[in-house]
Amino acid sequence: MQQIIEEIKESGVKDNHIIYINFESLDYANITDAIELNNYIKNLVKDKNTYYIFLDEVQKVKEFEKAINSLRITNQFSIFITG
């Protein structure tokens, strides 16, 4: 995943438009369901440009699919999921 992030940066995307969340980290232990995930990501969005979201081990978030679908409908996000 880091290689993809580096390629995106090399293409000119700024760091603040790349959101990387690894749910193995206790830093994100408070995000336990789809609504919390959706709200966390939306709070990081500061403009209408494209944001690149990387979610690692997202299956730890209850009903994460709902958050992904909600974010996708705006066409403002490019989402990458690994686990």
Biopython code that builds the backbone (N, CA, C, O; Angstrom):
import numpy as np
from Bio.PDB.StructureBuilder import StructureBuilder

atoms = [
    (1, "MET", "N", (0.818, -1.186, 0.000)),
    (1, "MET", "CA", (0.000, 0.000, 0.000)),
    (1, "MET", "C", (0.867, 1.256, 0.000)),
    (1, "MET", "O", (0.510, 2.256, -0.624)),
    (2, "GLN", "N", (1.996, 1.212, 0.692)),
    (2, "GLN", "CA", (2.883, 2.376, 0.739)),
    (2, "GLN", "C", (3.372, 2.763, -0.654)),
    (2, "GLN", "O", (3.554, 3.946, -0.938)),
    (3, "GLN", "N", (3.582, 1.787, -1.515)),
    (3, "GLN", "CA", (4.031, 2.082, -2.872)),
    (3, "GLN", "C", (2.966, 2.873, -3.631)),
    (3, "GLN", "O", (3.287, 3.815, -4.355)),
    (4, "ILE", "N", (1.726, 2.496, -3.468)),
    (4, "ILE", "CA", (0.628, 3.216, -4.132)),
    (4, "ILE", "C", (0.554, 4.642, -3.601)),
    (4, "ILE", "O", (0.379, 5.587, -4.369)),
    (5, "ILE", "N", (0.687, 4.793, -2.295)),
    (5, "ILE", "CA", (0.653, 6.132, -1.702)),
    (5, "ILE", "C", (1.784, 6.992, -2.256)),
    (5, "ILE", "O", (1.572, 8.159, -2.585)),
    (6, "GLU", "N", (2.968, 6.430, -2.359)),
    (6, "GLU", "CA", (4.104, 7.173, -2.910)),
    (6, "GLU", "C", (3.865, 7.572, -4.363)),
    (6, "GLU", "O", (4.204, 8.686, -4.761)),
    (7, "GLU", "N", (3.289, 6.681, -5.154)),
    (7, "GLU", "CA", (2.979, 6.997, -6.550)),
    (7, "GLU", "C", (1.968, 8.128, -6.644)),
    (7, "GLU", "O", (2.083, 8.995, -7.510)),
    (8, "ILE", "N", (0.987, 8.126, -5.765)),
    (8, "ILE", "CA", (-0.017, 9.194, -5.764)),
    (8, "ILE", "C", (0.642, 10.527, -5.404)),
    (8, "ILE", "O", (0.345, 11.553, -6.015)),
    (9, "LYS", "N", (1.528, 10.510, -4.419)),
    (9, "LYS", "CA", (2.245, 11.730, -4.047)),
    (9, "LYS", "C", (3.105, 12.239, -5.195)),
    (9, "LYS", "O", (3.151, 13.442, -5.455)),
    (10, "GLU", "N", (3.788, 11.324, -5.885)),
    (10, "GLU", "CA", (4.639, 11.711, -7.012)),
    (10, "GLU", "C", (3.831, 12.332, -8.149)),
    (10, "GLU", "O", (4.361, 13.113, -8.939)),
    (11, "SER", "N", (2.546, 11.983, -8.228)),
    (11, "SER", "CA", (1.697, 12.556, -9.276)),
    (11, "SER", "C", (1.218, 13.960, -8.922)),
    (11, "SER", "O", (0.524, 14.602, -9.711)),
    (12, "GLY", "N", (1.593, 14.440, -7.717)),
    (12, "GLY", "CA", (1.257, 15.807, -7.348)),
    (12, "GLY", "C", (0.182, 15.943, -6.287)),
    (12, "GLY", "O", (-0.186, 17.064, -5.934)),
    (13, "VAL", "N", (-0.324, 14.854, -5.776)),
    (13, "VAL", "CA", (-1.347, 14.918, -4.727)),
    (13, "VAL", "C", (-0.681, 15.297, -3.410)),
    (13, "VAL", "O", (0.341, 14.724, -3.033)),
    (14, "LYS", "N", (-1.264, 16.261, -2.720)),
    (14, "LYS", "CA", (-0.713, 16.729, -1.449)),
    (14, "LYS", "C", (-1.033, 15.742, -0.326)),
    (14, "LYS", "O", (-2.033, 15.025, -0.376)),
    (15, "ASP", "N", (-0.167, 15.720, 0.684)),
    (15, "ASP", "CA", (-0.342, 14.813, 1.825)),
    (15, "ASP", "C", (-1.704, 14.965, 2.495)),
    (15, "ASP", "O", (-2.292, 13.978, 2.938)),
    (16, "ASN", "N", (-2.207, 16.192, 2.572)),
    (16, "ASN", "CA", (-3.477, 16.399, 3.265)),
    (16, "ASN", "C", (-4.685, 15.896, 2.474)),
    (16, "ASN", "O", (-5.821, 16.006, 2.936)),
    (17, "HIS", "N", (-4.443, 15.347, 1.290)),
    (17, "HIS", "CA", (-5.511, 14.730, 0.504)),
    (17, "HIS", "C", (-5.355, 13.214, 0.453)),
    (17, "HIS", "O", (-6.002, 12.534, -0.344)),
    (18, "ILE", "N", (-4.488, 12.702, 1.313)),
    (18, "ILE", "CA", (-4.304, 11.263, 1.449)),
    (18, "ILE", "C", (-4.634, 10.898, 2.891)),
    (18, "ILE", "O", (-4.011, 11.398, 3.828)),
    (19, "ILE", "N", (-5.608, 10.034, 3.054)),
    (19, "ILE", "CA", (-6.045, 9.602, 4.379)),
    (19, "ILE", "C", (-5.713, 8.126, 4.513)),
    (19, "ILE", "O", (-6.246, 7.292, 3.782)),
    (20, "TYR", "N", (-4.833, 7.808, 5.450)),
    (20, "TYR", "CA", (-4.432, 6.414, 5.689)),
    (20, "TYR", "C", (-4.843, 6.028, 7.099)),
    (20, "TYR", "O", (-4.439, 6.670, 8.069)),
    (21, "ILE", "N", (-5.646, 4.979, 7.209)),
    (21, "ILE", "CA", (-6.089, 4.496, 8.509)),
    (21, "ILE", "C", (-5.785, 3.008, 8.594)),
    (21, "ILE", "O", (-6.258, 2.212, 7.783)),
    (22, "ASN", "N", (-4.983, 2.649, 9.598)),
    (22, "ASN", "CA", (-4.686, 1.244, 9.852)),
    (22, "ASN", "C", (-5.385, 0.869, 11.152)),
    (22, "ASN", "O", (-4.992, 1.326, 12.226)),
    (23, "PHE", "N", (-6.410, 0.045, 11.060)),
    (23, "PHE", "CA", (-7.221, -0.284, 12.222)),
    (23, "PHE", "C", (-6.548, -1.266, 13.169)),
    (23, "PHE", "O", (-7.144, -1.653, 14.174)),
    (24, "GLU", "N", (-5.325, -1.674, 12.873)),
    (24, "GLU", "CA", (-4.542, -2.432, 13.847)),
    (24, "GLU", "C", (-3.923, -1.493, 14.883)),
    (24, "GLU", "O", (-3.507, -1.929, 15.956)),
    (25, "SER", "N", (-3.866, -0.217, 14.555)),
    (25, "SER", "CA", (-3.314, 0.782, 15.460)),
    (25, "SER", "C", (-4.372, 1.195, 16.484)),
    (25, "SER", "O", (-5.530, 1.426, 16.136)),
    (26, "LEU", "N", (-3.963, 1.283, 17.739)),
    (26, "LEU", "CA", (-4.880, 1.738, 18.784)),
    (26, "LEU", "C", (-5.299, 3.195, 18.596)),
    (26, "LEU", "O", (-6.257, 3.650, 19.221)),
    (27, "ASP", "N", (-4.595, 3.919, 17.747)),
    (27, "ASP", "CA", (-4.975, 5.307, 17.468)),
    (27, "ASP", "C", (-6.388, 5.398, 16.897)),
    (27, "ASP", "O", (-7.032, 6.442, 16.997)),
    (28, "TYR", "N", (-6.869, 4.312, 16.302)),
    (28, "TYR", "CA", (-8.183, 4.322, 15.666)),
    (28, "TYR", "C", (-9.171, 3.399, 16.369)),
    (28, "TYR", "O", (-10.214, 3.071, 15.803)),
    (29, "ALA", "N", (-8.864, 2.979, 17.580)),
    (29, "ALA", "CA", (-9.725, 2.050, 18.321)),
    (29, "ALA", "C", (-11.098, 2.651, 18.628)),
    (29, "ALA", "O", (-12.057, 1.916, 18.868)),
    (30, "ASN", "N", (-11.195, 3.966, 18.623)),
    (30, "ASN", "CA", (-12.474, 4.622, 18.896)),
    (30, "ASN", "C", (-13.423, 4.579, 17.699)),
    (30, "ASN", "O", (-14.605, 4.891, 17.845)),
    (31, "ILE", "N", (-12.933, 4.202, 16.527)),
    (31, "ILE", "CA", (-13.784, 4.092, 15.334)),
    (31, "ILE", "C", (-14.262, 2.647, 15.263)),
    (31, "ILE", "O", (-13.538, 1.762, 14.808)),
    (32, "THR", "N", (-15.487, 2.422, 15.717)),
    (32, "THR", "CA", (-15.976, 1.054, 15.830)),
    (32, "THR", "C", (-17.140, 0.719, 14.897)),
    (32, "THR", "O", (-17.483, -0.451, 14.729)),
    (33, "ASP", "N", (-17.747, 1.743, 14.291)),
    (33, "ASP", "CA", (-18.865, 1.457, 13.392)),
    (33, "ASP", "C", (-18.843, 2.394, 12.182)),
    (33, "ASP", "O", (-18.029, 3.313, 12.097)),
    (34, "ALA", "N", (-19.751, 2.134, 11.264)),
    (34, "ALA", "CA", (-19.789, 2.857, 9.989)),
    (34, "ALA", "C", (-19.986, 4.362, 10.174)),
    (34, "ALA", "O", (-19.358, 5.158, 9.475)),
    (35, "ILE", "N", (-20.832, 4.749, 11.087)),
    (35, "ILE", "CA", (-21.106, 6.177, 11.288)),
    (35, "ILE", "C", (-19.851, 6.889, 11.799)),
    (35, "ILE", "O", (-19.524, 7.982, 11.336)),
    (36, "GLU", "N", (-19.153, 6.270, 12.750)),
    (36, "GLU", "CA", (-17.931, 6.879, 13.271)),
    (36, "GLU", "C", (-16.861, 6.980, 12.187)),
    (36, "GLU", "O", (-16.143, 7.978, 12.113)),
    (37, "LEU", "N", (-16.754, 5.953, 11.349)),
    (37, "LEU", "CA", (-15.780, 5.984, 10.257)),
    (37, "LEU", "C", (-16.126, 7.086, 9.268)),
    (37, "LEU", "O", (-15.257, 7.862, 8.869)),
    (38, "ASN", "N", (-17.371, 7.157, 8.879)),
    (38, "ASN", "CA", (-17.822, 8.184, 7.943)),
    (38, "ASN", "C", (-17.545, 9.582, 8.505)),
    (38, "ASN", "O", (-17.016, 10.442, 7.801)),
    (39, "ASN", "N", (-17.898, 9.802, 9.750)),
    (39, "ASN", "CA", (-17.690, 11.115, 10.376)),
    (39, "ASN", "C", (-16.211, 11.459, 10.494)),
    (39, "ASN", "O", (-15.820, 12.602, 10.257)),
    (40, "TYR", "N", (-15.385, 10.477, 10.859)),
    (40, "TYR", "CA", (-13.952, 10.721, 10.991)),
    (40, "TYR", "C", (-13.364, 11.197, 9.665)),
    (40, "TYR", "O", (-12.621, 12.178, 9.624)),
    (41, "ILE", "N", (-13.700, 10.502, 8.593)),
    (41, "ILE", "CA", (-13.162, 10.865, 7.278)),
    (41, "ILE", "C", (-13.702, 12.212, 6.824)),
    (41, "ILE", "O", (-12.941, 13.055, 6.348)),
    (42, "LYS", "N", (-14.988, 12.423, 6.963)),
    (42, "LYS", "CA", (-15.582, 13.693, 6.520)),
    (42, "LYS", "C", (-14.998, 14.885, 7.278)),
    (42, "LYS", "O", (-14.903, 15.979, 6.723)),
    (43, "ASN", "N", (-14.610, 14.689, 8.528)),
    (43, "ASN", "CA", (-14.001, 15.781, 9.298)),
    (43, "ASN", "C", (-12.619, 16.145, 8.794)),
    (43, "ASN", "O", (-12.133, 17.238, 9.080)),
    (44, "LEU", "N", (-11.976, 15.260, 8.051)),
    (44, "LEU", "CA", (-10.654, 15.545, 7.484)),
    (44, "LEU", "C", (-10.737, 16.262, 6.137)),
    (44, "LEU", "O", (-9.739, 16.794, 5.651)),
    (45, "VAL", "N", (-11.908, 16.274, 5.544)),
    (45, "VAL", "CA", (-12.100, 16.885, 4.224)),
    (45, "VAL", "C", (-12.255, 18.397, 4.381)),
    (45, "VAL", "O", (-13.104, 18.881, 5.129)),
    (46, "LYS", "N", (-11.408, 19.124, 3.652)),
    (46, "LYS", "CA", (-11.402, 20.593, 3.770)),
    (46, "LYS", "C", (-11.778, 21.312, 2.481)),
    (46, "LYS", "O", (-11.950, 22.531, 2.484)),
    (47, "ASP", "N", (-11.908, 20.572, 1.376)),
    (47, "ASP", "CA", (-12.258, 21.210, 0.111)),
    (47, "ASP", "C", (-12.959, 20.190, -0.789)),
    (47, "ASP", "O", (-13.238, 19.071, -0.356)),
    (48, "LYS", "N", (-13.240, 20.560, -2.010)),
    (48, "LYS", "CA", (-13.989, 19.693, -2.925)),
    (48, "LYS", "C", (-13.091, 18.861, -3.838)),
    (48, "LYS", "O", (-13.586, 18.177, -4.734)),
    (49, "ASN", "N", (-11.780, 18.911, -3.622)),
    (49, "ASN", "CA", (-10.850, 18.120, -4.425)),
    (49, "ASN", "C", (-10.932, 16.644, -4.043)),
    (49, "ASN", "O", (-11.529, 16.288, -3.027)),
    (50, "THR", "N", (-10.333, 15.803, -4.859)),
    (50, "THR", "CA", (-10.334, 14.364, -4.605)),
    (50, "THR", "C", (-9.441, 14.020, -3.422)),
    (50, "THR", "O", (-8.337, 14.546, -3.282)),
    (51, "TYR", "N", (-9.938, 13.132, -2.579)),
    (51, "TYR", "CA", (-9.174, 12.593, -1.459)),
    (51, "TYR", "C", (-8.962, 11.107, -1.708)),
    (51, "TYR", "O", (-9.846, 10.413, -2.209)),
    (52, "TYR", "N", (-7.781, 10.637, -1.351)),
    (52, "TYR", "CA", (-7.421, 9.226, -1.512)),
    (52, "TYR", "C", (-7.440, 8.582, -0.139)),
    (52, "TYR", "O", (-6.674, 8.966, 0.746)),
    (53, "ILE", "N", (-8.310, 7.608, 0.037)),
    (53, "ILE", "CA", (-8.504, 6.974, 1.332)),
    (53, "ILE", "C", (-7.953, 5.557, 1.285)),
    (53, "ILE", "O", (-8.297, 4.765, 0.408)),
    (54, "PHE", "N", (-7.094, 5.258, 2.244)),
    (54, "PHE", "CA", (-6.505, 3.926, 2.377)),
    (54, "PHE", "C", (-6.938, 3.359, 3.721)),
    (54, "PHE", "O", (-6.647, 3.935, 4.769)),
    (55, "LEU", "N", (-7.630, 2.237, 3.684)),
    (55, "LEU", "CA", (-8.134, 1.607, 4.896)),
    (55, "LEU", "C", (-7.541, 0.215, 5.013)),
    (55, "LEU", "O", (-7.774, -0.646, 4.164)),
    (56, "ASP", "N", (-6.776, 0.004, 6.065)),
    (56, "ASP", "CA", (-6.134, -1.287, 6.299)),
    (56, "ASP", "C", (-6.814, -1.959, 7.489)),
    (56, "ASP", "O", (-6.972, -1.348, 8.546)),
    (57, "GLU", "N", (-7.213, -3.213, 7.315)),
    (57, "GLU", "CA", (-7.912, -3.996, 8.342)),
    (57, "GLU", "C", (-9.253, -3.371, 8.710)),
    (57, "GLU", "O", (-9.665, -3.413, 9.869)),
    (58, "VAL", "N", (-9.927, -2.797, 7.731)),
    (58, "VAL", "CA", (-11.193, -2.102, 7.966)),
    (58, "VAL", "C", (-12.307, -3.053, 8.408)),
    (58, "VAL", "O", (-13.333, -2.602, 8.917)),
    (59, "GLN", "N", (-12.121, -4.355, 8.222)),
    (59, "GLN", "CA", (-13.139, -5.311, 8.646)),
    (59, "GLN", "C", (-13.361, -5.269, 10.158)),
    (59, "GLN", "O", (-14.333, -5.841, 10.652)),
    (60, "LYS", "N", (-12.484, -4.609, 10.889)),
    (60, "LYS", "CA", (-12.649, -4.457, 12.333)),
    (60, "LYS", "C", (-13.741, -3.443, 12.676)),
    (60, "LYS", "O", (-14.173, -3.361, 13.826)),
    (61, "VAL", "N", (-14.186, -2.675, 11.687)),
    (61, "VAL", "CA", (-15.225, -1.666, 11.879)),
    (61, "VAL", "C", (-16.577, -2.283, 11.500)),
    (61, "VAL", "O", (-16.758, -2.781, 10.389)),
    (62, "LYS", "N", (-17.511, -2.240, 12.442)),
    (62, "LYS", "CA", (-18.831, -2.820, 12.216)),
    (62, "LYS", "C", (-19.536, -2.121, 11.055)),
    (62, "LYS", "O", (-19.647, -0.895, 11.032)),
    (63, "GLU", "N", (-20.006, -2.906, 10.101)),
    (63, "GLU", "CA", (-20.752, -2.425, 8.928)),
    (63, "GLU", "C", (-19.977, -1.358, 8.146)),
    (63, "GLU", "O", (-20.565, -0.395, 7.654)),
    (64, "PHE", "N", (-18.654, -1.535, 8.035)),
    (64, "PHE", "CA", (-17.818, -0.564, 7.326)),
    (64, "PHE", "C", (-18.299, -0.330, 5.898)),
    (64, "PHE", "O", (-18.074, 0.741, 5.334)),
    (65, "GLU", "N", (-18.957, -1.326, 5.313)),
    (65, "GLU", "CA", (-19.431, -1.204, 3.937)),
    (65, "GLU", "C", (-20.373, -0.010, 3.763)),
    (65, "GLU", "O", (-20.375, 0.637, 2.716)),
    (66, "LYS", "N", (-21.161, 0.271, 4.779)),
    (66, "LYS", "CA", (-22.084, 1.410, 4.707)),
    (66, "LYS", "C", (-21.319, 2.727, 4.603)),
    (66, "LYS", "O", (-21.711, 3.617, 3.849)),
    (67, "ALA", "N", (-20.235, 2.849, 5.355)),
    (67, "ALA", "CA", (-19.424, 4.067, 5.282)),
    (67, "ALA", "C", (-18.777, 4.196, 3.912)),
    (67, "ALA", "O", (-18.746, 5.281, 3.333)),
    (68, "ILE", "N", (-18.261, 3.082, 3.395)),
    (68, "ILE", "CA", (-17.620, 3.098, 2.076)),
    (68, "ILE", "C", (-18.624, 3.524, 1.012)),
    (68, "ILE", "O", (-18.320, 4.375, 0.176)),
    (69, "ASN", "N", (-19.807, 2.944, 1.039)),
    (69, "ASN", "CA", (-20.827, 3.296, 0.049)),
    (69, "ASN", "C", (-21.248, 4.753, 0.165)),
    (69, "ASN", "O", (-21.463, 5.419, -0.848)),
    (70, "SER", "N", (-21.366, 5.244, 1.372)),
    (70, "SER", "CA", (-21.738, 6.640, 1.576)),
    (70, "SER", "C", (-20.683, 7.581, 1.011)),
    (70, "SER", "O", (-21.015, 8.587, 0.384)),
    (71, "LEU", "N", (-19.412, 7.256, 1.231)),
    (71, "LEU", "CA", (-18.331, 8.094, 0.719)),
    (71, "LEU", "C", (-18.246, 8.017, -0.808)),
    (71, "LEU", "O", (-17.987, 9.023, -1.469)),
    (72, "ARG", "N", (-18.462, 6.832, -1.360)),
    (72, "ARG", "CA", (-18.348, 6.648, -2.812)),
    (72, "ARG", "C", (-19.341, 7.470, -3.606)),
    (72, "ARG", "O", (-19.021, 7.921, -4.706)),
    (73, "ILE", "N", (-20.535, 7.678, -3.082)),
    (73, "ILE", "CA", (-21.566, 8.362, -3.869)),
    (73, "ILE", "C", (-21.251, 9.825, -4.133)),
    (73, "ILE", "O", (-21.878, 10.442, -4.994)),
    (74, "THR", "N", (-20.296, 10.393, -3.412)),
    (74, "THR", "CA", (-19.957, 11.799, -3.634)),
    (74, "THR", "C", (-18.992, 11.996, -4.791)),
    (74, "THR", "O", (-18.846, 13.116, -5.282)),
    (75, "ASN", "N", (-18.326, 10.930, -5.240)),
    (75, "ASN", "CA", (-17.307, 11.006, -6.288)),
    (75, "ASN", "C", (-16.130, 11.882, -5.897)),
    (75, "ASN", "O", (-15.368, 12.315, -6.762)),
    (76, "GLN", "N", (-15.971, 12.148, -4.617)),
    (76, "GLN", "CA", (-14.855, 12.962, -4.135)),
    (76, "GLN", "C", (-13.730, 12.089, -3.583)),
    (76, "GLN", "O", (-12.661, 12.592, -3.238)),
    (77, "PHE", "N", (-13.973, 10.784, -3.499)),
    (77, "PHE", "CA", (-13.014, 9.896, -2.861)),
    (77, "PHE", "C", (-12.591, 8.770, -3.781)),
    (77, "PHE", "O", (-13.398, 8.215, -4.525)),
    (78, "SER", "N", (-11.314, 8.445, -3.716)),
    (78, "SER", "CA", (-10.784, 7.251, -4.339)),
    (78, "SER", "C", (-10.380, 6.360, -3.171)),
    (78, "SER", "O", (-9.512, 6.726, -2.378)),
    (79, "ILE", "N", (-11.009, 5.189, -3.064)),
    (79, "ILE", "CA", (-10.894, 4.375, -1.858)),
    (79, "ILE", "C", (-10.143, 3.075, -2.148)),
    (79, "ILE", "O", (-10.423, 2.367, -3.115)),
    (80, "PHE", "N", (-9.173, 2.790, -1.268)),
    (80, "PHE", "CA", (-8.384, 1.567, -1.351)),
    (80, "PHE", "C", (-8.544, 0.809, -0.043)),
    (80, "PHE", "O", (-8.381, 1.378, 1.037)),
    (81, "ILE", "N", (-8.861, -0.470, -0.142)),
    (81, "ILE", "CA", (-9.094, -1.292, 1.046)),
    (81, "ILE", "C", (-8.179, -2.507, 1.011)),
    (81, "ILE", "O", (-8.092, -3.203, 0.000)),
    (82, "THR", "N", (-7.494, -2.755, 2.134)),
    (82, "THR", "CA", (-6.681, -3.959, 2.271)),
    (82, "THR", "C", (-6.999, -4.600, 3.616)),
    (82, "THR", "O", (-7.551, -3.962, 4.512)),
    (83, "GLY", "N", (-6.649, -5.836, 3.734)),
    (83, "GLY", "CA", (-6.915, -6.498, 5.003)),
    (83, "GLY", "C", (-6.178, -7.794, 5.106)),
    (83, "GLY", "O", (-6.288, -8.488, 6.117)),
]
sb = StructureBuilder()
sb.init_structure("model")
sb.init_model(0)
sb.init_chain("A")
sb.init_seg("    ")
for serial, (resi, resn, name, xyz) in enumerate(atoms, 1):
    if name == "N":
        sb.init_residue(resn, " ", resi, " ")
    sb.init_atom(name, np.array(xyz, "f"), 0.0, 1.0, " ", f" {name:<3s}", serial, name[0])
structure = sb.get_structure()
